[in-house]
Each structure stands twice: as structure tokens, then as C-alpha cells.
Amino acid sequence: MRAVFLVALAVLMVAPFQATAQPVDAERVELTAFAVDLRPREPEEIRVGRLRYLGGIVLRSPDGRFSGISGLRFVNEGARLLAISDRGHWISFAPLFEGERLVGAGEAYVWPMLDETGARLRRPAYDAESLTLIGDAAYVGFEREHRIDVYRNLMGSDNPRPERFRDAATFGAQANNGSLEGLTLLASGRLLAIAEEPNDDSTFDGWLMSADGSTESLALFAVSPYKLTDLATLPGGDVVTLERRFSPVGGVGARLRLIPAARIAPSALLDGEELASMGADYTVDNMEGIAVRARDDRTEIFIISDDNQNPLQRTILMAFELVEE
């Protein structure tokens, strides 16, 4: 089984997730976008830490299903974004660029996530929070009913039913609304998952999982008051964390951390360099999804916010280039 898993990883490296057609259940939805600055009071600013701003957009749709985005990955060789909603929907849309600047969004589709019987996922089972891809299979982490499910041939003509990859017993006692927020495929062929809520010892629970069924624990150092909201693997194998904070006094904030691949091992306590930190004076909201792609000999990092189906919050997509010091 592990050999199959590694073959799937190799296929992914040379032939990224392809969407040859939208699933039969997909519906096109209206989507508009308008550009936003990195820092509204300093519109000329385009650098934060090791990230260079390539533009950002606020996404709006009259269709309430385009909301609650909590996981993000590129498909179609980086031409489209695939997202999950914490209300049990798949979302697909195309980021539009003028040169290197993110300026808008193309056609968008939404379709339901199914359960093993072929019915639409319902509450509490529909709380999808994390997403990663292996070939044409999407691995999805869920809260409340803690689990990782696999949806194979996701972009085929049929909307697939899931197969169970890991059930709640794998993850032990987890917060009802604070478990499998981060999930990514490592260069080793294993999956790395990290929980949202920190423990009393200032660590996030983490798990290394192989296709043969083995699971090994590790931890990520937690920096108060941040919570872990997503993970992505860079082309060289290092992992980027997306973390979020919120308080009525300090407002929202987001930070990204670089975890070296060499440190990711069973029983490890992970930590790494802070790539960027953005407070309430930046254009950030409840940042919950991260995706990476290589384009024009550079590494691009995209982050997206979950609007919580709240009219006072926004779905914001921001694009950055990862640069050297």
C-alpha cells in the first residue's frame, strides 16, 4: 500500500490534479470580485516579512453556498482553485491575473459533498475544514465528526462518495470545533494533519499518516493567541502554516510560519521561521485556507478567508510571492 501511495505522489508531481469536466451536480454561480490593497492606509506597501503582495480580491456571490471556505488547493496545473466549505460544499473558481497581479475571478461552480450513501452531507457531518490532493483524489479533514475522508475521481462526471481514510479514534480527544484544520501531502508521501486548538502545554496536536494505516504523533509549537487554520507544502518540501488570531480589542490577525521538511518526523516538536505577520491594519479577515503554486520560476502563496456566513465578514483571496531575505 505504501508503494501505491508513493506512486500517487510521483504522479502528482508530474501530472497535477486535472479537471476534465465539472461533476454532474455542479452548478455555476454568479461571482464578482473587487481589488483590495495589502494595507489600506498604506496602499503603496507590497511587502510583509518574506512575502511580496501580488494583489488581493474580495469575492462576493448572491449564492449563499459560496461561503465558509476553509480549505484551498490548485487544480488544472494551477489554472483553477478548488475549495471546501464548512457547510459541506465543493467550490471551484479561476483566479484571474493581469501580468503578475491578481485582479479578479473567473467562472465559479458549487456542488454538494456526499456521504457514503450518496446523500448530501448534513450537519454535523458536513463541517469540512482541510483539504489536500493526491492525483485525482481529494483528502478532506472534518471537525465535529472528526475524520479524514477520501473522494476519488473528484472532477469526473459523477460526484463521488467518500471512503474513510482515518476515523475519530485516530485523533483522540479533540475540541468539537477545533480539530482537523490543517492537512497537507508531504514530499515523503505521508499526510501531515494538525489540529486547530492549542493544548495547555502550548502545542498543537499533529499526526503523520501513511497509506498502510500507520499513524505517528508529533506536535507543533503554538504561539499565543494564534490558532492553526491550514497547511501547505512548498515545491522544495518545506511546509507553510497559516495561523489566525482574533480578539474584540486587537481584532483579526494572521501569520505564516515555515517548517523545514527535515524537522518533520514522528514525536518531533515542530517550529520554524515566521514568514509574515499581519494585524488588523492589513486586509485580513478570518484567514482559513492556503494554497501554493509554482509560476514563472517563483513560488506563490495564496490565502483565503472564511466569512462564517456573516454579512460583517468577507471572503478575501490574497496572493503573495515567497521571496528571499
N, C-alpha and C positions, 0 to 999 in steps of 0.2 A: 504493500500500500504506500509506503514512504517513497518508493521509486516512482510510482504513478504521480504522487504529489509533486515531486521534483521535476518530472517531465512536464507537468502542467505549468510549473513556474517557468521552465525554459520556453514553452510555447508562448506564455505571456510576454516574455522579454522580446521575442522576435515578431509576434503577431498579436498586438494588443486587442482587447475586447472589441469585437465588431458588432455593429447594429445593422444587420442587413434589412430589417423591417421592424416596424413597431408591432408589439403584440396586439392580438385581435381586440383586447379590451381597452387599448389606448385611445384616449380622446384628446384631440387638440384643444388647447385652452388659450385664451387671449392673454398676452403678456406684454407689458410695457416696461421701459427702463429709462431712468434718467441718471446722468453722471453726478458723482459727488467727489469732493476733494478729500485727500487724506486727513487734513486738519483744517476745518472750515475757517478758523481765524487766521490761518497762515496758508493761503491757497497755493503759494509757490513751493511749499515744502513737499518733497517727494522721497525723503529718506527717513527711515526709522530703524535704528540698530543696523543689522546687516540686510535689511530689506529695502529695495528701491520700488517705489509705488508705480505701477503700470496702469492705474485707473481703477475706479470702482463705480458700481451702479446700484441703485435701489430698484428692486423688481416688484412689480405690482400686477395683480390679476384679480378680476372680478370673481373668479372661480375660487371658492374657499379651500379647495383641495390643494392649490398651490400655496402651501404654507407649512409651518412646523418642520422645516428642513433640518435634519440632524446628522446627515452623513453625505459624503460627496466623493465622486471619483470621475476621472475622464474615461470616455469610451471613443470608439471610432478614430483611433490614432490621435486623440487629443482634440477632435473636432467638436465633440459634444460633452456635456456633463450629465452624469446620472446621479440622482439624489434619492434619498428616502425621507419620508415624512413620519413623524411620531404619531400620526393618525392612520398609519397603515396604507400609504400610497407610494408608488414609484413615480418619480418625476424626471423628465428628460428635457434639456433645452441646450441651445447653442450659444456660447459667448461670442460676441462679435467684436472684432478689433479693426481699428484703422492704424496701420503700421503696427507699432508695439503697444498701442493704447487701447484698453478695454473701454468700449463706448456704448454697447447695447447688448441685446439678447435676441436670438432668432426664434424660430418656431418651438413651441413647448408642448409636451404631451404629459398626461397624467393617466395612470391606471392602477387598479387596486392590487394590493398584496393579498395572496391567497393563503389559506391554511391547508393542512394535509388532506382535507376532504374536497378541496376545490371551492369552498365558500370564502367570501371576503373575511379578512381578519377583523375581529371585533374587539372592543375594549374588554379586559385589559391586555389581551394578547397582541394588540397592534402597535405597541409602543416601541417602534424601531428606532435605534439610536446610533448604530455604527455600521459601516459598510466597507468591504474590500472585495477585490475581484481576483479570480484565478481562471484564466482562459475565458470561457463563456459562462462561468458560474459566479454568482454573487453570494457572498457570505455576509449575513446580517446578524448583528447583535441586538438583543431586545432587553428592555427593563421590565419590571413588574413580574412578568413571567420570564425569569432570567434564562436565556438560552442563546445559542447561535444556530441558525438555520441556513441551509444552502438552497439556492434557487438556480437550477441548471438550465442552460439554453435560454437565458432570461429574455433576450431580444429576438427570439424566434417568433413564429406566427402564433403559438399557443402560450398563454400566460401560465408559467409552471407552478406546480405545487411544491412546497419545501420538503427537504429531507433534514432530519435532525443531525447536526454536527456535534454539539455539546448541549447537555441539559443542565438544569439548575444545580444538580448535585456537584458538578464540576467546580462551581464558583463559591460554594459555601454560603455563609450568611452575608447578604448584601442588602444595602438600602433599597427599599421598594422603588424609589425613583432616582437611584444613583449608582447603577451598576455598569453595564457594558457600553460605555460611551466611546471608547477608543478601540479600533480594530484595524490591523494592517498586516499585509503579507511581507515577510522578511526575505532577504536575499538567500537565507539558509533554507527556504522552503517551508518554514514554520509560520504559524499565525501568532501574532502578539496581540493580546487584549489587555486593557487597563480600565479599572473602574473609575467612576466619576468622583465619588465621595472619599475624602481622606480618612484614614484611621486616626485613632488617638495618638499614635506614635509618629504622626506627620509623614505617613506613607500612603500611596495608593496601591491597592492590590493589583497584581498583574499575573498573567498566565501565558506560557509558551505552549502551543498546541501543535501536534503533528497529526498527519492523516491516519497513522496507525492506531490512534486512540490515546496515545500518551499525552499527559499534561503535566507541566512542571511550573512551580510558582516562582515569582520574583516580585519586586516592588519598585515603585518609582517614588523618589523623594518629593514630598508635597511642600509647596511654598505658599503659606497662608497669605491672603484669603482665597487663593485660586483653587478652582476645581478643574479636573481633566475633562475635556469635551471631545477630543478626537486625536487621531494619529495618522501619519502618512510616511511612506518610505521614499527617501530620495534615490536618484539613479545610482549613487555610489553605495547604497546600502544603509546609510545612517537614517535615523528616524526623527521626524519632527513632531513635537507635541503641540496641540492647541489647548490653551487653558483660559478660563474665564473667571472673572470676579464680578460681584455686584453688591452694593450696599446703598441704602437710602441716602446716606451722606456723600459717599465717594462716587456713586453712580456706577456705570459699567466700565469694564476694562478687559483687555486681552493680552496674552503674552504667548510667545512661541519659544520652544526650547529645542536644541539639537542634541540628540542622544547618539553617541558614536556606536556604530554597529558592533565593534569589538567588545563593548561592555554588556551587550545583551546576552545573558546566559542564565541558566537556572540558579535560583537563590540570590541573584545579584540585586543590589540596591542601585537603581539607575539614577543618574543625574547628568546634567550637561550644560552647555553654554546657552545663555539667553540670547536668542536671535533678535527679538524685538519685544517691546512692551508699549502698549497703547492704552491711555486712560480716557476719561470722559471728554477730553478736549479733542479727541480723534473721532473719525466717523466709524464708530464701532457700536454694536448692539450686543445681543446675546449670541456671541460667535460660537457655533457648534460643529461646523463641518470644515474639513480641509482636504485639498486635492493637490497633486503635484504633476507637472508635466515638463518634459524637455522640449524646447522650441528655439530654433535659431541659435544653437550652441549655448543656451543658457537654461538654468533651472528656474521654473516659475512655480510659485506657491499661491494657491487661491484659498481664501477663507470665506465662509458664508454664515449668516446669522439665522437663527430660529426665531420667528416673530411671535411664537407662542399663541398664535391666533388672537393676538391682542392688537386692537387698532392703534394703540400708542407705540407699538414697536414696528420694526421694519425688517424686510428681507434684503440684506445688503451683501453683494458679492464684491470682493476686493481682490485685486491681482498684484503680485509682487515678483520681482526678480531677486533671487538669493545672490548676494554679492560677497566678495572677499572683504576683509577688514579695510 
